Amino acid sequence: MVKIMKNRYVLRLVKEFNDRKNKVYLVTGFHGYGDVGFLTTRYLVYKLGMELVGYIETPSVPDITSFEDYGFSLPHEIFYKNLDDEKSLVVLLNRLNPERKYISSFVKEFLSLIKKLNITEILLVGGLDSRFREGDEEYRWLKTQACTQTLNAPYFTKGFYIVGPLASLLITLHQNNVPALIILPYTQPETIDHRAAAVAINVISSIIGIEIDVKELLNYAAKAEELEKVVQELYEQQLKRRESVMHT
C-alpha cells in the first residue's frame, strides 16, 4: 500500500514504552552555525549506541537518505537510551532542518513527543558566532523560566538573536512552561566544527551525570584543522608565485 504524505508533520513511535523515571532528558539540535547541533546529537546516538524508537514524519517524501544499522535513515529520528535506574536519554536527530512553512506543525509534534515520552528536561544545542566571544569562555547558555539548572559559564548576551527552528522551539517551550536549556558553544559559522560539538557533549555529560568520551570528535577537529592549514599554505604559495611572475 502506498503511504500518502500529509501537509503536516506527524509523530510516529515504532516502540511503545512507559518511562516513569525521575529524569528523562531530551537532547536535540539542528544544522546551523558550525553544524554544532547536528554533530552533537549524531555523536550522542553513535557513542551511546542508542536505539531507534520513532521519528517525526515529514509533510513531503524526503529526497535524501542513508543506510544505517537499522535500515534507511529519515530526516527526524528519535533515539532512546536507558542510562541507569534514575534517568534515561532521548535524542531527536535532525538530519534535515524542518521545512519553514510547516514549522508550527513540527513544534506541535515536538510537544507531543515530550508528553508521550514523559520528558522532564530539554537540552537544546546550537552554535554561537565566535566573533562575539568576550573572554576565554567556550560557550554561553540560556534557559526557560521553568528550568532550574545553572551552568558555570557566561549567560547569553542580552539583545542578541537566536534564529531558525531552535528559536521556534525555545519560544514554544517557554510559553508552555517546559524546563529547557540551550547550550551554545562558540564556533566559526561557515565551518563544520567538531571541537565545538565536543564542548557541547562535555556540558551535556556534566548535566546528565554520565561520561562520554569526546576523543573522536577532537581527532576529527585536529584533522580538519591540519587540512585547512595545508590548503592555506598552498594558497599562499600560489599568491607568491603570481606576484613573482608579475614582477619579472
C-alpha positions as CSV (number, residue, x, y, z in Angstrom):
1,M,0.0,0.0,0.0
2,V,1.3,3.4,-1.0
3,K,1.7,5.8,2.0
4,I,0.2,9.2,1.3
5,M,2.1,12.1,2.9
6,K,0.1,14.9,4.6
7,N,0.8,18.6,4.7
8,R,2.0,18.5,8.2
9,Y,4.5,16.7,10.5
10,V,3.3,13.6,12.3
11,L,4.9,11.9,15.3
12,R,5.4,8.2,14.8
13,L,6.7,5.9,17.6
14,V,7.7,2.4,16.5
15,K,8.2,1.2,20.1
16,E,5.8,1.9,22.9
17,F,7.2,2.2,26.4
18,N,6.2,3.9,29.7
19,D,9.3,5.5,31.1
20,R,8.5,6.8,34.6
21,K,12.0,7.6,35.8
22,N,12.8,10.7,37.8
23,K,14.8,12.2,34.9
24,V,14.1,11.7,31.2
25,Y,16.3,14.1,29.2
26,L,15.7,15.1,25.6
27,V,18.6,16.5,23.5
28,T,18.2,18.0,20.1
29,G,19.7,20.5,17.7
30,F,19.7,21.5,14.1
31,H,22.0,22.3,11.2
32,G,23.3,25.9,11.8
33,Y,26.4,27.7,12.9
34,G,29.3,25.2,12.8
35,D,26.7,22.4,12.4
36,V,27.1,22.0,16.2
37,G,23.5,20.9,16.9
38,F,23.6,18.2,14.3
39,L,27.1,17.0,15.1
40,T,26.4,16.8,18.9
41,T,23.2,14.8,18.6
42,R,24.6,12.4,15.9
43,Y,27.6,11.8,18.2
44,L,25.4,11.0,21.2
45,V,23.4,8.5,19.2
46,Y,26.6,6.8,17.9
47,K,28.7,6.9,21.0
48,L,25.9,5.7,23.4
49,G,24.6,3.1,21.0
50,M,21.1,4.5,21.2
51,E,18.0,2.6,19.9
52,L,15.7,4.0,17.3
53,V,12.2,4.3,18.8
54,G,10.4,6.6,16.4
55,Y,10.5,9.5,14.0
56,I,8.7,12.7,13.1
57,E,7.2,12.1,9.6
58,T,7.8,14.9,7.2
59,P,5.0,16.7,5.2
60,S,6.5,15.5,1.9
61,V,8.6,12.5,0.8
62,P,12.3,13.0,1.7
63,D,14.7,13.2,-1.2
64,I,17.8,12.1,0.8
65,T,18.6,9.1,3.0
66,S,21.5,6.9,4.1
67,F,21.8,3.3,5.0
68,E,22.2,2.6,8.7
69,D,22.3,-0.4,11.0
70,Y,18.5,-0.2,11.4
71,G,17.7,0.5,7.7
72,F,17.2,3.7,5.8
73,S,17.6,7.0,7.7
74,L,14.8,9.6,7.9
75,P,15.0,13.4,8.4
76,H,13.9,13.5,12.1
77,E,14.7,10.3,14.0
78,I,14.0,9.6,17.7
79,F,16.5,7.5,19.7
80,Y,16.4,6.2,23.3
81,K,19.0,5.0,25.9
82,N,18.4,3.7,29.4
83,L,21.2,5.3,31.4
84,D,20.5,3.9,34.9
85,D,17.7,3.3,37.4
86,E,17.1,7.0,37.8
87,K,17.5,8.5,34.3
88,S,17.3,7.9,30.6
89,L,18.1,9.9,27.5
90,V,16.1,10.7,24.3
91,V,17.7,12.3,21.3
92,L,15.9,13.8,18.4
93,L,18.4,13.6,15.5
94,N,17.5,16.1,12.8
95,R,19.3,15.1,9.7
96,L,17.5,17.9,7.9
97,N,16.1,21.1,9.3
98,P,12.2,21.3,9.4
99,E,10.5,22.9,6.4
100,R,10.0,26.5,7.3
101,K,6.4,26.7,6.1
102,Y,5.5,23.8,8.4
103,I,7.5,24.8,11.5
104,S,4.3,25.2,13.6
105,S,3.4,21.7,12.8
106,F,6.9,20.4,13.7
107,V,6.8,22.2,17.0
108,K,3.4,20.8,17.8
109,E,4.7,17.2,17.2
110,F,7.7,18.1,19.3
111,L,5.4,18.9,22.2
112,S,3.6,15.6,21.7
113,L,6.9,13.8,21.9
114,I,7.7,15.5,25.2
115,K,4.3,14.3,26.6
116,K,4.4,10.8,25.2
117,L,7.9,10.0,26.4
118,N,7.4,11.8,29.8
119,I,10.4,14.1,29.2
120,T,11.4,16.1,32.3
121,E,14.0,18.4,30.8
122,I,15.1,19.6,27.3
123,L,18.7,20.3,26.3
124,L,18.9,22.3,23.0
125,V,22.3,22.7,21.2
126,G,23.3,25.3,18.7
127,G,26.3,27.3,17.7
128,L,27.3,30.9,18.6
129,D,29.4,33.1,16.4
130,S,32.9,33.3,17.9
131,R,33.2,36.9,16.9
132,F,31.0,37.7,19.9
133,R,33.3,36.0,22.4
134,E,34.3,38.4,25.2
135,G,36.9,36.4,27.1
136,D,38.2,32.8,27.1
137,E,34.8,31.2,27.7
138,E,34.0,28.2,25.5
139,Y,30.2,28.6,25.4
140,R,27.2,30.6,26.6
141,W,23.8,29.3,27.7
142,L,20.2,30.3,28.1
143,K,17.2,28.7,29.7
144,T,13.4,29.0,30.0
145,Q,11.9,30.3,33.2
146,A,10.8,26.8,34.3
147,C,14.4,25.4,34.2
148,T,16.3,25.3,37.5
149,Q,19.7,24.4,36.0
150,T,22.6,26.8,36.2
151,L,25.9,26.4,34.4
152,N,29.4,27.7,35.2
153,A,29.7,29.9,32.1
154,P,28.5,33.4,30.9
155,Y,24.8,33.7,30.2
156,F,23.6,34.6,26.8
157,T,24.1,38.2,25.8
158,K,21.1,40.5,26.1
159,G,19.9,41.8,22.7
160,F,21.5,39.0,20.6
161,Y,19.2,36.9,18.4
162,I,18.6,33.2,18.1
163,V,17.1,32.3,14.8
164,G,15.7,29.3,13.0
165,P,14.0,26.1,14.4
166,L,16.0,26.5,17.6
167,A,14.3,29.8,18.3
168,S,10.9,28.3,17.5
169,L,11.3,25.5,20.0
170,L,12.7,27.9,22.7
171,I,9.7,30.2,22.4
172,T,7.2,27.4,22.5
173,L,8.9,25.6,25.4
174,H,9.0,28.9,27.4
175,Q,5.3,29.6,26.7
176,N,4.3,26.1,27.8
177,N,6.4,26.3,31.0
178,V,8.7,23.4,29.9
179,P,12.2,23.3,31.5
180,A,14.7,23.8,28.7
181,L,18.3,24.9,28.5
182,I,20.2,25.9,25.4
183,I,24.0,25.2,25.1
184,L,25.7,27.5,22.6
185,P,29.4,26.7,22.0
186,Y,31.4,29.3,20.2
187,T,32.1,28.4,16.5
188,Q,33.1,29.7,13.1
189,P,29.7,29.9,11.4
190,E,30.9,28.6,8.0
191,T,32.7,25.6,9.3
192,I,31.8,22.1,10.4
193,D,33.1,22.4,14.0
194,H,33.7,19.1,15.7
195,R,35.6,20.9,18.5
196,A,32.5,23.0,19.4
197,A,30.4,19.8,19.4
198,A,32.9,18.3,21.9
199,V,32.3,21.3,24.1
200,A,28.6,20.7,23.9
201,I,29.0,17.0,24.7
202,N,31.1,17.8,27.8
203,V,28.4,20.2,29.1
204,I,25.6,17.6,28.4
205,S,27.7,15.0,30.2
206,S,28.0,17.2,33.3
207,I,24.3,18.0,33.4
208,I,23.1,14.4,33.0
209,G,25.9,12.9,35.1
210,I,27.5,10.5,32.7
211,E,30.8,10.2,31.0
212,I,31.0,10.5,27.2
213,D,34.5,10.2,25.5
214,V,35.0,13.0,23.0
215,K,38.4,11.9,21.7
216,E,36.9,11.0,18.2
217,L,35.4,14.5,17.9
218,L,38.7,16.1,18.8
219,N,40.6,13.9,16.4
220,Y,38.2,14.9,13.6
221,A,38.8,18.5,14.6
222,A,42.5,18.1,14.5
223,K,42.5,16.5,11.1
224,A,40.2,19.3,9.7
225,E,42.4,22.0,11.1
226,E,45.5,20.3,9.7
227,L,43.8,20.1,6.3
228,E,42.8,23.7,6.5
229,K,46.4,24.7,7.3
230,V,47.7,22.8,4.3
231,V,45.2,24.4,2.0
232,Q,46.1,27.9,3.3
233,E,49.8,27.2,2.8
234,L,49.1,26.1,-0.8
235,Y,47.0,29.2,-1.4
236,E,49.8,31.5,-0.1
237,Q,52.4,29.7,-2.2
238,Q,50.2,30.4,-5.3
239,L,49.9,34.0,-4.4
240,K,53.7,34.3,-4.1
241,R,54.2,32.7,-7.5
242,R,51.8,35.1,-9.1
243,E,53.5,38.1,-7.5
244,S,56.8,36.8,-8.7
245,V,55.6,36.4,-12.3
246,M,54.1,39.9,-12.2
247,H,57.4,41.4,-11.2
248,T,59.6,39.7,-13.9
